């Protein structure tokens, strides 16, 4: 398992430690979760950009969708 170092001011470190404790997590777990949430947010944004670029403008009403689904 790799070990990483994060450099920040003492006041930022204290805030991060307190917030991790508030969440019931170790600082390591809190930092790992935050990193992967950021990566997931980026992936979601890229997916949105792709969907917008491929959008044909065609829209369906709720009634049309329900009818297509046989509901």
CHARMM-style PDB file with segment names, atoms N, HN, CA, C and O in Angstrom:
ATOM      1  N   UNK     1       0.851  -1.170   0.000  1.00  0.00      PROA
ATOM      2  CA  UNK     1       0.000   0.000   0.000  1.00  0.00      PROA
ATOM      3  C   UNK     1       0.901   1.239   0.000  1.00  0.00      PROA
ATOM      4  O   UNK     1       1.885   1.300   0.737  1.00  0.00      PROA
ATOM      5  N   UNK     2       0.559   2.211  -0.822  1.00  0.00      PROA
ATOM      6  HN  UNK     2      -0.240   2.162  -1.421  1.00  0.00      PROA
ATOM      7  CA  UNK     2       1.342   3.445  -0.934  1.00  0.00      PROA
ATOM      8  C   UNK     2       0.985   4.422   0.179  1.00  0.00      PROA
ATOM      9  O   UNK     2      -0.136   4.425   0.689  1.00  0.00      PROA
ATOM     10  N   UNK     3       1.935   5.231   0.537  1.00  0.00      PROA
ATOM     11  HN  UNK     3       2.845   5.229   0.122  1.00  0.00      PROA
ATOM     12  CA  UNK     3       1.736   6.310   1.490  1.00  0.00      PROA
ATOM     13  C   UNK     3       1.945   7.617   0.755  1.00  0.00      PROA
ATOM     14  O   UNK     3       2.908   7.766   0.003  1.00  0.00      PROA
ATOM     15  N   UNK     4       1.040   8.571   0.974  1.00  0.00      PROA
ATOM     16  HN  UNK     4       0.258   8.450   1.585  1.00  0.00      PROA
ATOM     17  CA  UNK     4       1.137   9.877   0.327  1.00  0.00      PROA
ATOM     18  C   UNK     4       1.209  10.956   1.395  1.00  0.00      PROA
ATOM     19  O   UNK     4       0.679  10.796   2.494  1.00  0.00      PROA
ATOM     20  N   UNK     5       1.859  12.040   1.064  1.00  0.00      PROA
ATOM     21  HN  UNK     5       2.289  12.170   0.171  1.00  0.00      PROA
ATOM     22  CA  UNK     5       1.978  13.175   1.967  1.00  0.00      PROA
ATOM     23  C   UNK     5       1.199  14.348   1.398  1.00  0.00      PROA
ATOM     24  O   UNK     5       1.285  14.648   0.207  1.00  0.00      PROA
ATOM     25  N   UNK     6       0.437  15.008   2.263  1.00  0.00      PROA
ATOM     26  HN  UNK     6       0.367  14.764   3.230  1.00  0.00      PROA
ATOM     27  CA  UNK     6      -0.310  16.199   1.867  1.00  0.00      PROA
ATOM     28  C   UNK     6       0.242  17.364   2.677  1.00  0.00      PROA
ATOM     29  O   UNK     6       0.283  17.310   3.906  1.00  0.00      PROA
ATOM     30  N   UNK     7       0.661  18.400   1.994  1.00  0.00      PROA
ATOM     31  HN  UNK     7       0.629  18.444   0.996  1.00  0.00      PROA
ATOM     32  CA  UNK     7       1.182  19.581   2.694  1.00  0.00      PROA
ATOM     33  C   UNK     7       0.099  20.658   2.724  1.00  0.00      PROA
ATOM     34  O   UNK     7      -0.500  20.999   1.703  1.00  0.00      PROA
ATOM     35  N   UNK     8      -0.133  21.184   3.935  1.00  0.00      PROA
ATOM     36  HN  UNK     8       0.353  20.908   4.764  1.00  0.00      PROA
ATOM     37  CA  UNK     8      -1.093  22.270   4.109  1.00  0.00      PROA
ATOM     38  C   UNK     8      -0.742  23.022   5.379  1.00  0.00      PROA
ATOM     39  O   UNK     8       0.046  22.552   6.199  1.00  0.00      PROA
ATOM     40  N   UNK     9      -1.330  24.181   5.528  1.00  0.00      PROA
ATOM     41  HN  UNK     9      -1.970  24.563   4.861  1.00  0.00      PROA
ATOM     42  CA  UNK     9      -1.069  24.975   6.727  1.00  0.00      PROA
ATOM     43  C   UNK     9      -1.587  24.230   7.957  1.00  0.00      PROA
ATOM     44  O   UNK     9      -2.435  23.344   7.859  1.00  0.00      PROA
ATOM     45  N   UNK    10      -1.056  24.612   9.107  1.00  0.00      PROA
ATOM     46  HN  UNK    10      -0.367  25.332   9.187  1.00  0.00      PROA
ATOM     47  CA  UNK    10      -1.501  23.979  10.350  1.00  0.00      PROA
ATOM     48  C   UNK    10      -2.992  24.175  10.571  1.00  0.00      PROA
ATOM     49  O   UNK    10      -3.681  23.263  11.030  1.00  0.00      PROA
ATOM     50  N   UNK    11      -3.491  25.362  10.246  1.00  0.00      PROA
ATOM     51  HN  UNK    11      -2.932  26.102   9.873  1.00  0.00      PROA
ATOM     52  CA  UNK    11      -4.921  25.615  10.465  1.00  0.00      PROA
ATOM     53  C   UNK    11      -5.783  24.791   9.506  1.00  0.00      PROA
ATOM     54  O   UNK    11      -6.839  24.297   9.902  1.00  0.00      PROA
ATOM     55  N   UNK    12      -5.351  24.637   8.255  1.00  0.00      PROA
ATOM     56  HN  UNK    12      -4.493  25.039   7.933  1.00  0.00      PROA
ATOM     57  CA  UNK    12      -6.091  23.799   7.312  1.00  0.00      PROA
ATOM     58  C   UNK    12      -6.051  22.340   7.740  1.00  0.00      PROA
ATOM     59  O   UNK    12      -7.050  21.632   7.624  1.00  0.00      PROA
ATOM     60  N   UNK    13      -4.904  21.887   8.234  1.00  0.00      PROA
ATOM     61  HN  UNK    13      -4.092  22.462   8.328  1.00  0.00      PROA
ATOM     62  CA  UNK    13      -4.769  20.503   8.691  1.00  0.00      PROA
ATOM     63  C   UNK    13      -5.690  20.238   9.871  1.00  0.00      PROA
ATOM     64  O   UNK    13      -6.333  19.190   9.942  1.00  0.00      PROA
ATOM     65  N   UNK    14      -5.754  21.185  10.791  1.00  0.00      PROA
ATOM     66  HN  UNK    14      -5.233  22.036  10.734  1.00  0.00      PROA
ATOM     67  CA  UNK    14      -6.629  21.024  11.950  1.00  0.00      PROA
ATOM     68  C   UNK    14      -8.092  20.971  11.519  1.00  0.00      PROA
ATOM     69  O   UNK    14      -8.861  20.150  12.019  1.00  0.00      PROA
ATOM     70  N   UNK    15      -8.470  21.835  10.601  1.00  0.00      PROA
ATOM     71  HN  UNK    15      -7.846  22.502  10.194  1.00  0.00      PROA
ATOM     72  CA  UNK    15      -9.843  21.828  10.086  1.00  0.00      PROA
ATOM     73  C   UNK    15     -10.156  20.493   9.410  1.00  0.00      PROA
ATOM     74  O   UNK    15     -11.223  19.921   9.632  1.00  0.00      PROA
ATOM     75  N   UNK    16      -9.244  20.002   8.598  1.00  0.00      PROA
ATOM     76  HN  UNK    16      -8.377  20.466   8.418  1.00  0.00      PROA
ATOM     77  CA  UNK    16      -9.453  18.726   7.903  1.00  0.00      PROA
ATOM     78  C   UNK    16      -9.568  17.576   8.902  1.00  0.00      PROA
ATOM     79  O   UNK    16     -10.427  16.708   8.749  1.00  0.00      PROA
ATOM     80  N   UNK    17      -8.708  17.562   9.924  1.00  0.00      PROA
ATOM     81  HN  UNK    17      -8.010  18.267  10.048  1.00  0.00      PROA
ATOM     82  CA  UNK    17      -8.779  16.505  10.948  1.00  0.00      PROA
ATOM     83  C   UNK    17     -10.114  16.563  11.694  1.00  0.00      PROA
ATOM     84  O   UNK    17     -10.733  15.531  11.952  1.00  0.00      PROA
ATOM     85  N   UNK    18     -10.548  17.770  12.036  1.00  0.00      PROA
ATOM     86  HN  UNK    18     -10.045  18.608  11.827  1.00  0.00      PROA
ATOM     87  CA  UNK    18     -11.819  17.917  12.754  1.00  0.00      PROA
ATOM     88  C   UNK    18     -12.998  17.487  11.887  1.00  0.00      PROA
ATOM     89  O   UNK    18     -13.924  16.836  12.370  1.00  0.00      PROA
ATOM     90  N   UNK    19     -12.960  17.851  10.606  1.00  0.00      PROA
ATOM     91  HN  UNK    19     -12.208  18.380  10.213  1.00  0.00      PROA
ATOM     92  CA  UNK    19     -14.064  17.465   9.724  1.00  0.00      PROA
ATOM     93  C   UNK    19     -14.091  15.953   9.530  1.00  0.00      PROA
ATOM     94  O   UNK    19     -15.165  15.352   9.513  1.00  0.00      PROA
ATOM     95  N   UNK    20     -12.925  15.335   9.385  1.00  0.00      PROA
ATOM     96  HN  UNK    20     -12.052  15.824   9.400  1.00  0.00      PROA
ATOM     97  CA  UNK    20     -12.859  13.874   9.264  1.00  0.00      PROA
ATOM     98  C   UNK    20     -13.453  13.222  10.508  1.00  0.00      PROA
ATOM     99  O   UNK    20     -14.225  12.269  10.406  1.00  0.00      PROA
ATOM    100  N   UNK    21     -13.095  13.732  11.671  1.00  0.00      PROA
ATOM    101  HN  UNK    21     -12.468  14.506  11.754  1.00  0.00      PROA
ATOM    102  CA  UNK    21     -13.630  13.186  12.919  1.00  0.00      PROA
ATOM    103  C   UNK    21     -15.141  13.371  12.986  1.00  0.00      PROA
ATOM    104  O   UNK    21     -15.861  12.472  13.421  1.00  0.00      PROA
ATOM    105  N   UNK    22     -15.619  14.528  12.559  1.00  0.00      PROA
ATOM    106  HN  UNK    22     -15.034  15.258  12.206  1.00  0.00      PROA
ATOM    107  CA  UNK    22     -17.057  14.788  12.529  1.00  0.00      PROA
ATOM    108  C   UNK    22     -17.769  13.767  11.654  1.00  0.00      PROA
ATOM    109  O   UNK    22     -18.876  13.331  11.970  1.00  0.00      PROA
ATOM    110  N   UNK    23     -17.126  13.386  10.545  1.00  0.00      PROA
ATOM    111  HN  UNK    23     -16.227  13.741  10.288  1.00  0.00      PROA
ATOM    112  CA  UNK    23     -17.682  12.386   9.630  1.00  0.00      PROA
ATOM    113  C   UNK    23     -17.505  10.963  10.166  1.00  0.00      PROA
ATOM    114  O   UNK    23     -18.018  10.008   9.582  1.00  0.00      PROA
ATOM    115  N   UNK    24     -16.781  10.824  11.272  1.00  0.00      PROA
ATOM    116  HN  UNK    24     -16.363  11.599  11.746  1.00  0.00      PROA
ATOM    117  CA  UNK    24     -16.547   9.500  11.850  1.00  0.00      PROA
ATOM    118  C   UNK    24     -15.501   8.713  11.082  1.00  0.00      PROA
ATOM    119  O   UNK    24     -15.532   7.482  11.068  1.00  0.00      PROA
ATOM    120  N   UNK    25     -14.568   9.419  10.438  1.00  0.00      PROA
ATOM    121  HN  UNK    25     -14.542  10.419  10.449  1.00  0.00      PROA
ATOM    122  CA  UNK    25     -13.559   8.774   9.605  1.00  0.00      PROA
ATOM    123  C   UNK    25     -12.168   9.163  10.084  1.00  0.00      PROA
ATOM    124  O   UNK    25     -11.978  10.201  10.717  1.00  0.00      PROA
ATOM    125  N   UNK    26     -11.216   8.321   9.772  1.00  0.00      PROA
ATOM    126  HN  UNK    26     -11.370   7.478   9.257  1.00  0.00      PROA
ATOM    127  CA  UNK    26      -9.828   8.719   9.973  1.00  0.00      PROA
ATOM    128  C   UNK    26      -9.496   9.757   8.905  1.00  0.00      PROA
ATOM    129  O   UNK    26     -10.194   9.866   7.897  1.00  0.00      PROA
ATOM    130  N   UNK    27      -8.434  10.513   9.131  1.00  0.00      PROA
ATOM    131  HN  UNK    27      -7.867  10.425   9.949  1.00  0.00      PROA
ATOM    132  CA  UNK    27      -8.039  11.490   8.114  1.00  0.00      PROA
ATOM    133  C   UNK    27      -7.704  10.786   6.810  1.00  0.00      PROA
ATOM    134  O   UNK    27      -8.036  11.282   5.734  1.00  0.00      PROA
ATOM    135  N   UNK    28      -7.049   9.636   6.896  1.00  0.00      PROA
ATOM    136  HN  UNK    28      -6.779   9.233   7.771  1.00  0.00      PROA
ATOM    137  CA  UNK    28      -6.668   8.888   5.696  1.00  0.00      PROA
ATOM    138  C   UNK    28      -7.907   8.483   4.890  1.00  0.00      PROA
ATOM    139  O   UNK    28      -7.941   8.656   3.672  1.00  0.00      PROA
ATOM    140  N   UNK    29      -8.917   7.949   5.569  1.00  0.00      PROA
ATOM    141  HN  UNK    29      -8.889   7.809   6.559  1.00  0.00      PROA
ATOM    142  CA  UNK    29     -10.150   7.557   4.874  1.00  0.00      PROA
ATOM    143  C   UNK    29     -10.858   8.774   4.288  1.00  0.00      PROA
ATOM    144  O   UNK    29     -11.362   8.734   3.166  1.00  0.00      PROA
ATOM    145  N   UNK    30     -10.888   9.857   5.065  1.00  0.00      PROA
ATOM    146  HN  UNK    30     -10.478   9.890   5.976  1.00  0.00      PROA
ATOM    147  CA  UNK    30     -11.520  11.087   4.603  1.00  0.00      PROA
ATOM    148  C   UNK    30     -10.830  11.618   3.345  1.00  0.00      PROA
ATOM    149  O   UNK    30     -11.497  11.976   2.375  1.00  0.00      PROA
ATOM    150  N   UNK    31      -9.516  11.668   3.360  1.00  0.00      PROA
ATOM    151  HN  UNK    31      -8.973  11.377   4.148  1.00  0.00      PROA
ATOM    152  CA  UNK    31      -8.754  12.174   2.213  1.00  0.00      PROA
ATOM    153  C   UNK    31      -8.943  11.264   0.997  1.00  0.00      PROA
ATOM    154  O   UNK    31      -9.134  11.752  -0.118  1.00  0.00      PROA
ATOM    155  N   UNK    32      -8.892   9.964   1.203  1.00  0.00      PROA
ATOM    156  HN  UNK    32      -8.738   9.568   2.108  1.00  0.00      PROA
ATOM    157  CA  UNK    32      -9.080   9.022   0.097  1.00  0.00      PROA
ATOM    158  C   UNK    32     -10.468   9.195  -0.526  1.00  0.00      PROA
ATOM    159  O   UNK    32     -10.601   9.241  -1.749  1.00  0.00      PROA
ATOM    160  N   UNK    33     -11.500   9.290   0.321  1.00  0.00      PROA
ATOM    161  HN  UNK    33     -11.391   9.253   1.314  1.00  0.00      PROA
ATOM    162  CA  UNK    33     -12.863   9.485  -0.192  1.00  0.00      PROA
ATOM    163  C   UNK    33     -12.975  10.793  -0.973  1.00  0.00      PROA
ATOM    164  O   UNK    33     -13.592  10.833  -2.037  1.00  0.00      PROA
ATOM    165  N   UNK    34     -12.379  11.859  -0.445  1.00  0.00      PROA
ATOM    166  HN  UNK    34     -11.877  11.827   0.419  1.00  0.00      PROA
ATOM    167  CA  UNK    34     -12.440  13.162  -1.117  1.00  0.00      PROA
ATOM    168  C   UNK    34     -11.756  13.114  -2.480  1.00  0.00      PROA
ATOM    169  O   UNK    34     -12.256  13.689  -3.447  1.00  0.00      PROA
ATOM    170  N   UNK    35     -10.638  12.446  -2.558  1.00  0.00      PROA
ATOM    171  HN  UNK    35     -10.232  11.979  -1.772  1.00  0.00      PROA
ATOM    172  CA  UNK    35      -9.911  12.323  -3.827  1.00  0.00      PROA
ATOM    173  C   UNK    35     -10.762  11.585  -4.858  1.00  0.00      PROA
ATOM    174  O   UNK    35     -10.889  12.031  -5.999  1.00  0.00      PROA
ATOM    175  N   UNK    36     -11.339  10.464  -4.458  1.00  0.00      PROA
ATOM    176  HN  UNK    36     -11.236  10.102  -3.531  1.00  0.00      PROA
ATOM    177  CA  UNK    36     -12.119   9.692  -5.421  1.00  0.00      PROA
ATOM    178  C   UNK    36     -13.453  10.351  -5.763  1.00  0.00      PROA
ATOM    179  O   UNK    36     -13.962  10.163  -6.868  1.00  0.00      PROA
ATOM    180  N   UNK    37     -14.024  11.115  -4.841  1.00  0.00      PROA
ATOM    181  HN  UNK    37     -13.610  11.267  -3.943  1.00  0.00      PROA
ATOM    182  CA  UNK    37     -15.230  11.892  -5.170  1.00  0.00      PROA
ATOM    183  C   UNK    37     -14.897  12.941  -6.228  1.00  0.00      PROA
ATOM    184  O   UNK    37     -15.686  13.168  -7.145  1.00  0.00      PROA
ATOM    185  N   UNK    38     -13.753  13.570  -6.108  1.00  0.00      PROA
ATOM    186  HN  UNK    38     -13.112  13.385  -5.363  1.00  0.00      PROA
ATOM    187  CA  UNK    38     -13.321  14.573  -7.093  1.00  0.00      PROA
ATOM    188  C   UNK    38     -13.140  13.926  -8.465  1.00  0.00      PROA
ATOM    189  O   UNK    38     -13.553  14.493  -9.477  1.00  0.00      PROA
ATOM    190  N   UNK    39     -12.527  12.750  -8.503  1.00  0.00      PROA
ATOM    191  HN  UNK    39     -12.192  12.290  -7.681  1.00  0.00      PROA
ATOM    192  CA  UNK    39     -12.341  12.030  -9.765  1.00  0.00      PROA
ATOM    193  C   UNK    39     -13.697  11.654 -10.361  1.00  0.00      PROA
ATOM    194  O   UNK    39     -13.908  11.794 -11.565  1.00  0.00      PROA
ATOM    195  N   UNK    40     -14.612  11.179  -9.522  1.00  0.00      PROA
ATOM    196  HN  UNK    40     -14.441  11.065  -8.543  1.00  0.00      PROA
ATOM    197  CA  UNK    40     -15.949  10.818  -9.998  1.00  0.00      PROA
ATOM    198  C   UNK    40     -16.684  12.045 -10.544  1.00  0.00      PROA
ATOM    199  O   UNK    40     -17.357  11.957 -11.571  1.00  0.00      PROA
ATOM    200  N   UNK    41     -16.560  13.185  -9.865  1.00  0.00      PROA
ATOM    201  HN  UNK    41     -16.014  13.257  -9.030  1.00  0.00      PROA
ATOM    202  CA  UNK    41     -17.182  14.426 -10.348  1.00  0.00      PROA
ATOM    203  C   UNK    41     -16.652  14.789 -11.728  1.00  0.00      PROA
ATOM    204  O   UNK    41     -17.420  15.194 -12.600  1.00  0.00      PROA
ATOM    205  N   UNK    42     -15.354  14.648 -11.932  1.00  0.00      PROA
ATOM    206  HN  UNK    42     -14.730  14.319 -11.223  1.00  0.00      PROA
ATOM    207  CA  UNK    42     -14.744  14.945 -13.225  1.00  0.00      PROA
ATOM    208  C   UNK    42     -15.295  14.003 -14.299  1.00  0.00      PROA
ATOM    209  O   UNK    42     -15.633  14.437 -15.400  1.00  0.00      PROA
ATOM    210  N   UNK    43     -15.381  12.709 -13.967  1.00  0.00      PROA
ATOM    211  HN  UNK    43     -15.106  12.357 -13.072  1.00  0.00      PROA
ATOM    212  CA  UNK    43     -15.931  11.740 -14.922  1.00  0.00      PROA
ATOM    213  C   UNK    43     -17.378  12.074 -15.271  1.00  0.00      PROA
ATOM    214  O   UNK    43     -17.775  11.984 -16.433  1.00  0.00      PROA
ATOM    215  N   UNK    44     -18.173  12.463 -14.261  1.00  0.00      PROA
ATOM    216  HN  UNK    44     -17.851  12.536 -13.318  1.00  0.00      PROA
ATOM    217  CA  UNK    44     -19.565  12.842 -14.509  1.00  0.00      PROA
ATOM    218  C   UNK    44     -19.644  14.066 -15.418  1.00  0.00      PROA
ATOM    219  O   UNK    44     -20.489  14.125 -16.311  1.00  0.00      PROA
ATOM    220  N   UNK    45     -18.767  15.039 -15.192  1.00  0.00      PROA
ATOM    221  HN  UNK    45     -18.080  14.991 -14.467  1.00  0.00      PROA
ATOM    222  CA  UNK    45     -18.755  16.237 -16.025  1.00  0.00      PROA
ATOM    223  C   UNK    45     -18.398  15.897 -17.461  1.00  0.00      PROA
ATOM    224  O   UNK    45     -19.008  16.427 -18.390  1.00  0.00      PROA
ATOM    225  N   UNK    46     -17.428  15.029 -17.657  1.00  0.00      PROA
ATOM    226  HN  UNK    46     -16.933  14.599 -16.903  1.00  0.00      PROA
ATOM    227  CA  UNK    46     -17.050  14.615 -19.014  1.00  0.00      PROA
ATOM    228  C   UNK    46     -18.201  13.885 -19.703  1.00  0.00      PROA
ATOM    229  O   UNK    46     -18.434  14.076 -20.896  1.00  0.00      PROA
ATOM    230  N   UNK    47     -18.915  13.054 -18.956  1.00  0.00      PROA
ATOM    231  HN  UNK    47     -18.726  12.898 -17.987  1.00  0.00      PROA
ATOM    232  CA  UNK    47     -20.065  12.346 -19.512  1.00  0.00      PROA
ATOM    233  C   UNK    47     -21.163  13.332 -19.914  1.00  0.00      PROA
ATOM    234  O   UNK    47     -21.788  13.169 -20.962  1.00  0.00      PROA
ATOM    235  N   UNK    48     -21.400  14.354 -19.087  1.00  0.00      PROA
ATOM    236  HN  UNK    48     -20.892  14.487 -18.235  1.00  0.00      PROA
ATOM    237  CA  UNK    48     -22.383  15.390 -19.411  1.00  0.00      PROA
ATOM    238  C   UNK    48     -21.975  16.146 -20.665  1.00  0.00      PROA
ATOM    239  O   UNK    48     -22.801  16.376 -21.549  1.00  0.00      PROA
ATOM    240  N   UNK    49     -20.713  16.533 -20.747  1.00  0.00      PROA
ATOM    241  HN  UNK    49     -20.042  16.346 -20.029  1.00  0.00      PROA
ATOM    242  CA  UNK    49     -20.242  17.256 -21.932  1.00  0.00      PROA
ATOM    243  C   UNK    49     -20.442  16.421 -23.189  1.00  0.00      PROA
ATOM    244  O   UNK    49     -20.848  16.950 -24.224  1.00  0.00      PROA
ATOM    245  N   UNK    50     -20.166  15.135 -23.113  1.00  0.00      PROA
ATOM    246  HN  UNK    50     -19.836  14.706 -22.272  1.00  0.00      PROA
ATOM    247  CA  UNK    50     -20.349  14.246 -24.259  1.00  0.00      PROA
ATOM    248  C   UNK    50     -21.835  14.168 -24.637  1.00  0.00      PROA
ATOM    249  O   UNK    50     -22.183  14.221 -25.817  1.00  0.00      PROA
ATOM    250  N   UNK    51     -22.700  14.042 -23.635  1.00  0.00      PROA
ATOM    251  HN  UNK    51     -22.417  13.999 -22.677  1.00  0.00      PROA
ATOM    252  CA  UNK    51     -24.141  13.953 -23.905  1.00  0.00      PROA
ATOM    253  C   UNK    51     -24.657  15.233 -24.549  1.00  0.00      PROA
ATOM    254  O   UNK    51     -25.475  15.177 -25.467  1.00  0.00      PROA
ATOM    255  N   UNK    52     -24.188  16.382 -24.080  1.00  0.00      PROA
ATOM    256  HN  UNK    52     -23.524  16.427 -23.334  1.00  0.00      PROA
ATOM    257  CA  UNK    52     -24.614  17.664 -24.652  1.00  0.00      PROA
ATOM    258  C   UNK    52     -24.132  17.776 -26.094  1.00  0.00      PROA
ATOM    259  O   UNK    52     -24.868  18.246 -26.962  1.00  0.00      PROA
ATOM    260  N   UNK    53     -22.903  17.348 -26.350  1.00  0.00      PROA
ATOM    261  HN  UNK    53     -22.305  16.967 -25.645  1.00  0.00      PROA
ATOM    262  CA  UNK    53     -22.344  17.427 -27.707  1.00  0.00      PROA
ATOM    263  C   UNK    53     -23.101  16.523 -28.677  1.00  0.00      PROA
ATOM    264  O   UNK    53     -23.215  16.840 -29.860  1.00  0.00      PROA
ATOM    265  N   UNK    54     -23.617  15.398 -28.181  1.00  0.00      PROA
ATOM    266  HN  UNK    54     -23.524  15.140 -27.219  1.00  0.00      PROA
ATOM    267  CA  UNK    54     -24.320  14.434 -29.033  1.00  0.00      PROA
ATOM    268  C   UNK    54     -25.832  14.649 -29.049  1.00  0.00      PROA
ATOM    269  O   UNK    54     -26.548  13.905 -29.718  1.00  0.00      PROA
ATOM    270  N   UNK    55     -26.326  15.643 -28.333  1.00  0.00      PROA
ATOM    271  HN  UNK    55     -25.745  16.249 -27.789  1.00  0.00      PROA
ATOM    272  CA  UNK    55     -27.760  15.900 -28.216  1.00  0.00      PROA
ATOM    273  C   UNK    55     -28.347  16.310 -29.563  1.00  0.00      PROA
ATOM    274  O   UNK    55     -27.859  17.236 -30.211  1.00  0.00      PROA
ATOM    275  N   UNK    56     -29.392  15.613 -29.969  1.00  0.00      PROA
ATOM    276  HN  UNK    56     -29.789  14.860 -29.443  1.00  0.00      PROA
ATOM    277  CA  UNK    56     -30.055  15.921 -31.236  1.00  0.00      PROA
ATOM    278  C   UNK    56     -31.189  16.925 -31.062  1.00  0.00      PROA
ATOM    279  O   UNK    56     -31.742  17.419 -32.044  1.00  0.00      PROA
ATOM    280  N   UNK    57     -31.531  17.224 -29.818  1.00  0.00      PROA
ATOM    281  HN  UNK    57     -31.082  16.822 -29.020  1.00  0.00      PROA
ATOM    282  CA  UNK    57     -32.627  18.145 -29.552  1.00  0.00      PROA
ATOM    283  C   UNK    57     -33.978  17.453 -29.474  1.00  0.00      PROA
ATOM    284  O   UNK    57     -34.982  18.087 -29.148  1.00  0.00      PROA
ATOM    285  N   UNK    58     -34.015  16.172 -29.768  1.00  0.00      PROA
ATOM    286  HN  UNK    58     -33.200  15.657 -30.034  1.00  0.00      PROA
ATOM    287  CA  UNK    58     -35.274  15.430 -29.721  1.00  0.00      PROA
ATOM    288  C   UNK    58     -35.679  15.210 -28.263  1.00  0.00      PROA
ATOM    289  O   UNK    58     -34.872  14.782 -27.438  1.00  0.00      PROA
ATOM    290  N   UNK    59     -36.936  15.509 -27.966  1.00  0.00      PROA
ATOM    291  HN  UNK    59     -37.592  15.856 -28.636  1.00  0.00      PROA
ATOM    292  CA  UNK    59     -37.448  15.381 -26.599  1.00  0.00      PROA
ATOM    293  C   UNK    59     -38.741  14.586 -26.620  1.00  0.00      PROA
ATOM    294  O   UNK    59     -39.454  14.552 -27.623  1.00  0.00      PROA
ATOM    295  N   UNK    60     -39.028  13.950 -25.500  1.00  0.00      PROA
ATOM    296  HN  UNK    60     -38.449  13.978 -24.685  1.00  0.00      PROA
ATOM    297  CA  UNK    60     -40.239  13.159 -25.354  1.00  0.00      PROA
ATOM    298  C   UNK    60     -40.958  13.596 -24.088  1.00  0.00      PROA
ATOM    299  O   UNK    60     -40.325  13.878 -23.070  1.00  0.00      PROA
ATOM    300  N   UNK    61     -42.287  13.650 -24.155  1.00  0.00      PROA
ATOM    301  HN  UNK    61     -42.801  13.420 -24.982  1.00  0.00      PROA
ATOM    302  CA  UNK    61     -43.063  13.991 -22.967  1.00  0.00      PROA
ATOM    303  C   UNK    61     -43.128  12.761 -22.059  1.00  0.00      PROA
ATOM    304  O   UNK    61     -42.829  11.642 -22.475  1.00  0.00      PROA
ATOM    305  N   UNK    62     -43.517  12.995 -20.836  1.00  0.00      PROA
ATOM    306  HN  UNK    62     -43.759  13.904 -20.497  1.00  0.00      PROA
ATOM    307  CA  UNK    62     -43.658  11.886 -19.892  1.00  0.00      PROA
ATOM    308  C   UNK    62     -44.703  10.902 -20.406  1.00  0.00      PROA
ATOM    309  O   UNK    62     -44.518   9.690 -20.295  1.00  0.00      PROA
ATOM    310  N   UNK    63     -45.796  11.408 -20.964  1.00  0.00      PROA
ATOM    311  HN  UNK    63     -45.947  12.392 -21.053  1.00  0.00      PROA
ATOM    312  CA  UNK    63     -46.842  10.534 -21.492  1.00  0.00      PROA
ATOM    313  C   UNK    63     -46.305   9.664 -22.627  1.00  0.00      PROA
ATOM    314  O   UNK    63     -46.631   8.479 -22.700  1.00  0.00      PROA
ATOM    315  N   UNK    64     -45.488  10.233 -23.509  1.00  0.00      PROA
ATOM    316  HN  UNK    64     -45.224  11.196 -23.450  1.00  0.00      PROA
ATOM    317  CA  UNK    64     -44.902   9.461 -24.614  1.00  0.00      PROA
ATOM    318  C   UNK    64     -43.995   8.346 -24.092  1.00  0.00      PROA
ATOM    319  O   UNK    64     -44.007   7.233 -24.618  1.00  0.00      PROA
ATOM    320  N   UNK    65     -43.231   8.642 -23.083  1.00  0.00      PROA
ATOM    321  HN  UNK    65     -43.221   9.546 -22.656  1.00  0.00      PROA
ATOM    322  CA  UNK    65     -42.330   7.639 -22.510  1.00  0.00      PROA
ATOM    323  C   UNK    65     -43.131   6.518 -21.851  1.00  0.00      PROA
ATOM    324  O   UNK    65     -42.827   5.339 -22.033  1.00  0.00      PROA
ATOM    325  N   UNK    66     -44.154   6.891 -21.087  1.00  0.00      PROA
ATOM    326  HN  UNK    66     -44.401   7.849 -20.939  1.00  0.00      PROA
ATOM    327  CA  UNK    66     -44.984   5.884 -20.441  1.00  0.00      PROA
ATOM    328  C   UNK    66     -45.699   5.012 -21.460  1.00  0.00      PROA
ATOM    329  O   UNK    66     -45.809   3.801 -21.271  1.00  0.00      PROA
ATOM    330  N   UNK    67     -46.181   5.611 -22.528  1.00  0.00      PROA
ATOM    331  HN  UNK    67     -46.092   6.595 -22.681  1.00  0.00      PROA
ATOM    332  CA  UNK    67     -46.847   4.843 -23.583  1.00  0.00      PROA
ATOM    333  C   UNK    67     -45.875   3.871 -24.236  1.00  0.00      PROA
ATOM    334  O   UNK    67     -46.223   2.716 -24.481  1.00  0.00      PROA
ATOM    335  N   UNK    68     -44.651   4.330 -24.521  1.00  0.00      PROA
ATOM    336  HN  UNK    68     -44.367   5.268 -24.321  1.00  0.00      PROA
ATOM    337  CA  UNK    68     -43.616   3.481 -25.133  1.00  0.00      PROA
ATOM    338  C   UNK    68     -43.288   2.296 -24.222  1.00  0.00      PROA
ATOM    339  O   UNK    68     -42.995   1.199 -24.697  1.00  0.00      PROA
ATOM    340  N   UNK    69     -43.341   2.531 -22.916  1.00  0.00      PROA
ATOM    341  HN  UNK    69     -43.579   3.422 -22.531  1.00  0.00      PROA
ATOM    342  CA  UNK    69     -43.047   1.470 -21.951  1.00  0.00      PROA
ATOM    343  C   UNK    69     -44.255   0.585 -21.673  1.00  0.00      PROA
ATOM    344  O   UNK    69     -44.152  -0.407 -20.951  1.00  0.00      PROA
ATOM    345  N   UNK    70     -45.390   0.943 -22.245  1.00  0.00      PROA
ATOM    346  HN  UNK    70     -45.473   1.748 -22.831  1.00  0.00      PROA
ATOM    347  CA  UNK    70     -46.601   0.154 -22.049  1.00  0.00      PROA
ATOM    348  C   UNK    70     -47.230   0.364 -20.680  1.00  0.00      PROA
ATOM    349  O   UNK    70     -47.908  -0.518 -20.155  1.00  0.00      PROA
ATOM    350  N   UNK    71     -47.002   1.523 -20.115  1.00  0.00      PROA
ATOM    351  HN  UNK    71     -46.451   2.241 -20.541  1.00  0.00      PROA
ATOM    352  CA  UNK    71     -47.551   1.801 -18.786  1.00  0.00      PROA
ATOM    353  C   UNK    71     -48.709   2.764 -18.838  1.00  0.00      PROA
ATOM    354  OT1 UNK    71     -49.280   3.098 -17.800  1.00  0.00      PROA
TER     355      UNK     71
END
